[in-house]
Amino acid sequence: MNASDRTPADLLRSALATDPARPLVTFYDDATGERVELSAVTLANWVSKTANLLQGDLAAGPGDRLALLLPAHWQSAVWLLACSSVGVAVEIGGDPADADLVVTGPDSLDAARACRGERVALALRPLGGRFPQPPEGFVDYAVEVPSQGDRFAPFAPVDPAGVALVVAGGELTAAGLVEQARADAEALGLTAGSRLLSGLSYDTWEGLSAGLFAPLAAGASVVLCRNVAELGAEGLEKRVESERVTHRAL
């Protein structure tokens, strides 16, 4: 990655410029059998569309706080990078009542209703499918995002010194997040081309780093596994082989 990268969105742009076709995030849900593989260009397209939704339709901007009530999932990775593109701070599992807007999965809709700002709901269905019945009081992400623009330009420059992430009570600026992700990548032994399989949740920095930010900082890729315990030891080893995994975080 480039030494000049100072935000997570910068890291994604560098990945896109280096090798747009390579798999960047491969997601499994071992409770449902879902598998989704996103190349750098596909992930960047989702991020651009989501950032346009966030900045345009939801009127979010630098300094706003978004409560993210989502599990480790490829769409969670999209929202994390879209918020970085706009300059919105993400609070993992944050209190919706204290947030400017909330993004939630189907299991936390009731809690998310406490947000007095914009509310976005994700069905987390295979292939990014929509809710069969849209939840009242929420924007259905899968309905709104496809029509958004494929290119994104922020209305205001993103400040690398601004808060980008709040997780487990700790805050990271955009630049601090990139610095920590690089340090974690080095500690894990990740280099360009590495494939890290992560079964960690997204409710800690360790899970977020292994499941997205450290591989992105290293020019590596992640195999993100939700409900990986369902696989069993033999199934896990088969996945490691089939996905050409070089590192693990479980």
Backbone torsions as a table, in degrees:
resi	resn	phi	psi	omega
1	MET	NA	161.6	-177.7
2	ASN	-77.2	140.0	178.6
3	ALA	-64.1	-22.1	-177.9
4	SER	-82.5	-6.6	179.4
5	ASP	-65.4	124.8	-175.9
6	ARG	-127.2	-0.5	175.1
7	THR	-137.8	159.2	175.1
8	PRO	-57.8	-34.9	177.3
9	ALA	-63.0	-35.7	175.2
10	ASP	-61.4	-41.5	179.6
11	LEU	-60.8	-40.7	178.4
12	LEU	-65.7	-41.3	178.2
13	ARG	-61.5	-38.3	178.6
14	SER	-67.2	-40.1	177.3
15	ALA	-62.1	-40.4	179.8
16	LEU	-65.1	-40.4	-179.5
17	ALA	-71.8	-30.1	-175.8
18	THR	-77.2	-48.9	-177.5
19	ASP	-158.1	86.0	-173.0
20	PRO	-64.7	-24.5	-174.0
21	ALA	-89.8	-14.0	-174.6
22	ARG	-72.0	146.6	175.6
23	PRO	-61.5	130.5	-179.7
24	LEU	-109.6	-44.3	176.1
25	VAL	-130.0	122.3	172.7
26	THR	-114.8	118.9	-173.5
27	PHE	-110.9	135.5	172.6
28	TYR	-124.7	139.2	164.9
29	ASP	-116.0	107.1	-172.9
30	ASP	-81.8	0.9	171.1
31	ALA	-88.9	-23.2	-176.7
32	THR	-117.4	-14.8	-176.6
33	GLY	85.2	6.6	-178.7
34	GLU	-70.4	140.2	171.1
35	ARG	-137.2	129.1	177.8
36	VAL	-132.2	130.7	176.3
37	GLU	-117.8	126.1	-179.0
38	LEU	-116.2	120.5	171.3
39	SER	-73.8	171.4	177.8
40	ALA	-59.0	-41.6	-177.6
41	VAL	-70.8	-36.8	178.4
42	THR	-69.3	-43.9	177.2
43	LEU	-61.3	-44.1	-179.5
44	ALA	-62.2	-35.5	178.2
45	ASN	-66.0	-44.8	176.4
46	TRP	-60.8	-41.7	-179.5
47	VAL	-64.5	-43.4	179.2
48	SER	-61.7	-46.8	179.3
49	LYS	-61.0	-42.4	-179.1
50	THR	-68.8	-39.3	177.2
51	ALA	-64.2	-38.1	176.5
52	ASN	-65.3	-40.1	175.2
53	LEU	-62.2	-44.2	-177.4
54	LEU	-64.7	-47.4	-176.7
55	GLN	-78.2	-39.5	-175.0
56	GLY	-85.9	-70.1	-174.8
57	ASP	-69.0	-35.2	-175.7
58	LEU	-96.8	-4.4	174.9
59	ALA	55.8	36.8	177.5
60	ALA	-91.5	151.1	-179.3
61	GLY	-153.3	-179.3	-179.8
62	PRO	-53.6	135.5	-179.6
63	GLY	96.5	-19.2	176.9
64	ASP	-73.6	154.7	178.7
65	ARG	-117.5	133.9	-178.8
66	LEU	-118.0	123.6	174.4
67	ALA	-83.8	119.9	-178.0
68	LEU	-104.3	110.4	-178.1
69	LEU	-111.3	64.9	-177.5
70	LEU	-132.2	152.2	175.5
71	PRO	-80.0	-178.8	170.7
72	ALA	-65.0	114.2	-171.4
73	HIS	-160.6	154.2	-179.2
74	TRP	-63.4	-32.5	178.8
75	GLN	-72.3	-27.4	173.3
76	SER	-64.3	-42.4	177.4
77	ALA	-60.2	-40.4	177.9
78	VAL	-60.0	-47.5	-178.6
79	TRP	-65.2	-38.5	177.7
80	LEU	-60.2	-43.4	-178.1
81	LEU	-77.1	-31.6	176.3
82	ALA	-66.6	-42.2	178.2
83	CYS	-62.8	-39.7	176.5
84	SER	-62.8	-35.3	179.9
85	SER	-65.5	-33.7	-177.9
86	VAL	-89.9	-28.3	-175.3
87	GLY	99.4	16.0	178.1
88	VAL	-85.1	134.4	177.2
89	ALA	-81.0	134.3	179.6
90	VAL	-103.7	127.0	173.2
91	GLU	-109.1	112.7	-178.0
92	ILE	-69.7	121.3	-178.6
93	GLY	64.1	24.2	-176.7
94	GLY	-67.4	162.3	178.5
95	ASP	-74.2	115.0	-179.1
96	PRO	-57.9	-29.8	-178.7
97	ALA	-65.3	-23.1	-179.0
98	ASP	-100.4	0.4	-173.9
99	ALA	-101.1	155.9	175.6
100	ASP	-76.2	-29.9	175.4
101	LEU	-155.7	162.9	-176.5
102	VAL	-134.2	144.3	173.3
103	VAL	-124.0	123.9	-171.6
104	THR	-134.5	155.2	170.1
105	GLY	-91.0	-177.4	-174.4
106	PRO	-69.5	-20.8	-175.7
107	ASP	-85.8	-8.0	-176.6
108	SER	-127.1	27.0	-179.5
109	LEU	-62.1	-41.3	-177.6
110	ASP	-63.4	-44.9	178.7
111	ALA	-63.4	-37.7	-176.2
112	ALA	-67.9	-21.0	-179.6
113	ARG	-65.4	-14.2	178.5
114	ALA	-70.9	-15.6	179.8
115	CYS	-72.8	130.3	179.6
116	ARG	-89.0	-6.9	177.3
117	GLY	-97.2	-154.3	-178.7
118	GLU	-69.4	142.9	-180.0
119	ARG	-124.4	127.8	179.2
120	VAL	-120.1	133.4	-179.8
121	ALA	-118.1	139.1	176.5
122	LEU	-117.1	130.2	179.2
123	ALA	-74.1	-22.8	-177.7
124	LEU	57.5	34.5	177.2
125	ARG	-87.0	158.6	178.9
126	PRO	-52.9	141.8	178.9
127	LEU	63.5	23.2	177.4
128	GLY	70.0	30.6	-176.4
129	GLY	-65.6	158.4	-178.1
130	ARG	-85.9	170.5	174.0
131	PHE	-68.4	139.5	173.0
132	PRO	-60.0	-37.8	175.6
133	GLN	-129.7	113.2	-176.0
134	PRO	-58.2	132.3	178.7
135	PRO	-68.5	133.2	-177.3
136	GLU	-63.6	133.8	177.9
137	GLY	88.6	4.9	-177.7
138	PHE	-126.7	148.8	166.6
139	VAL	-81.3	128.1	175.7
140	ASP	-83.2	109.5	-176.1
141	TYR	-53.3	-44.5	-175.8
142	ALA	-66.7	-22.9	177.4
143	VAL	-81.3	-39.8	-171.5
144	GLU	-87.3	-30.6	-170.5
145	VAL	-74.5	-32.7	-175.7
146	PRO	-58.7	-32.4	-176.5
147	SER	-83.5	-4.3	-180.0
148	GLN	-73.0	159.3	-178.0
149	GLY	-66.3	150.2	-178.8
150	ASP	-84.4	-8.3	176.5
151	ARG	-123.0	145.4	-176.4
152	PHE	-128.2	137.1	172.5
153	ALA	-135.1	123.2	-178.3
154	PRO	-69.1	144.5	176.3
155	PHE	-66.0	-31.5	179.8
156	ALA	-132.4	143.7	178.8
157	PRO	-59.3	143.3	177.7
158	VAL	-83.8	126.2	-178.6
159	ASP	-84.2	116.6	178.7
160	PRO	-60.3	-20.7	179.5
161	ALA	-86.7	-4.3	179.0
162	GLY	-79.2	152.8	179.0
163	VAL	-64.6	128.6	-180.0
164	ALA	-109.8	-30.8	-171.8
165	LEU	-147.6	135.3	171.0
166	VAL	-123.0	119.7	-178.6
167	VAL	-144.7	132.9	178.8
168	ALA	51.7	37.6	176.1
169	GLY	84.2	-4.1	179.6
170	GLY	-108.3	146.0	179.7
171	GLU	-108.2	143.2	173.4
172	LEU	-128.8	132.6	169.8
173	THR	-73.9	168.9	178.2
174	ALA	-60.0	-46.6	-179.9
175	ALA	-67.1	-38.3	178.7
176	GLY	-65.8	-36.6	177.2
177	LEU	-63.2	-45.4	179.7
178	VAL	-62.9	-42.5	179.8
179	GLU	-62.8	-44.2	179.9
180	GLN	-67.7	-37.9	177.8
181	ALA	-62.8	-39.8	177.0
182	ARG	-64.7	-40.9	178.2
183	ALA	-64.6	-40.8	178.7
184	ASP	-65.8	-40.4	178.8
185	ALA	-60.4	-41.7	178.6
186	GLU	-65.8	-42.9	-179.8
187	ALA	-63.9	-33.8	179.1
188	LEU	-81.5	-10.9	-178.6
189	GLY	79.4	23.3	-179.4
190	LEU	-78.9	138.0	173.9
191	THR	-135.3	175.2	178.6
192	ALA	-55.9	128.6	179.7
193	GLY	94.1	-9.6	176.9
194	SER	-63.8	153.9	176.4
195	ARG	-125.2	110.4	-177.5
196	LEU	-102.1	121.3	173.6
197	LEU	-91.8	122.3	179.2
198	SER	-120.2	128.5	172.6
199	GLY	-110.9	13.9	-177.5
200	LEU	-82.1	151.2	178.4
201	SER	-77.7	168.7	-179.0
202	TYR	-95.0	15.0	-177.7
203	ASP	-95.7	7.9	173.1
204	THR	-132.7	161.2	175.4
205	TRP	-61.6	-40.2	-178.7
206	GLU	-57.6	-41.9	179.0
207	GLY	-69.4	-40.7	178.4
208	LEU	-65.9	-40.0	-179.0
209	SER	-66.8	-52.0	-178.7
210	ALA	-66.1	-35.6	-174.1
211	GLY	-86.5	-1.7	178.5
212	LEU	-161.6	-62.3	-163.7
213	PHE	-72.0	-41.2	-179.7
214	ALA	-66.1	-47.1	175.6
215	PRO	-59.2	-39.6	179.5
216	LEU	-63.4	-40.5	-179.2
217	ALA	-68.3	-27.1	-176.2
218	ALA	-93.5	-5.2	-172.4
219	GLY	75.7	23.2	179.9
220	ALA	-101.7	-168.3	177.1
221	SER	-138.0	164.2	-175.9
222	VAL	-124.1	139.7	168.4
223	VAL	-105.6	100.9	-172.1
224	LEU	-94.4	117.7	-172.9
225	CYS	-117.1	115.8	173.8
226	ARG	-95.0	138.3	-178.6
227	ASN	60.5	39.4	-174.9
228	VAL	-65.5	-21.5	178.7
229	ALA	-61.0	-23.2	179.2
230	GLU	-64.7	-20.4	-175.3
231	LEU	-72.2	-40.0	-170.0
232	GLY	80.0	166.6	-174.3
233	ALA	-62.8	-43.5	-178.3
234	GLU	-66.5	-42.6	178.7
235	GLY	-63.9	-37.2	178.2
236	LEU	-63.5	-44.0	-179.8
237	GLU	-64.9	-35.4	176.5
238	LYS	-65.4	-38.8	178.2
239	ARG	-67.3	-42.8	178.3
240	VAL	-54.9	-42.0	179.9
241	GLU	-70.8	-47.1	-174.8
242	SER	-68.5	-32.1	-178.9
243	GLU	-94.1	4.8	177.9
244	ARG	55.2	44.3	-178.8
245	VAL	-69.3	134.5	177.7
246	THR	-109.7	-20.5	-178.1
247	HIS	-142.3	155.8	-178.6
248	ARG	-133.6	148.5	171.4
249	ALA	-139.8	102.7	-172.8
250	LEU	-129.6	NA	NA
